[in-house]
């Protein structure tokens, strides 16, 4: 009452195919040899030696190649819907109402809702604090709320020079400081 040993289905199929090919080869063997040697006389081989030699070449060509990796054809997948997980995948993604999509694409914060950088000065720590973010701070330009001296120290340039710094470098500096 022991459990059956594991048999790889692909190995098993390969073994069966090889066996079928061997059986088919032994059945065909006699008639093949006769037909190839009868074709031999016409080719001008003549005599037993030539025929035997020719037959030897045919042997390798007639023998079906072992089904190797190059001939492998994967089993066709189950039709969709057969597997329980397939049903979930086939459901269409829920459509977002067009107004939400339009808002997401076009919504830009109204600049008038933010304090102008000169009106409000914060420390780097205050700008980094996401939990107590000041609603008057423009999130896209947090660095501009630093004092001139803090700005120079952290950004490595003055506020007027900052505009000429390449956008990717500005983003990089802001990310390193935690105010991106």
Order of alpha helices (4+ residues) and beta strands (2+ residues): alpha-alpha-alpha-alpha-alpha-alpha-alpha-alpha
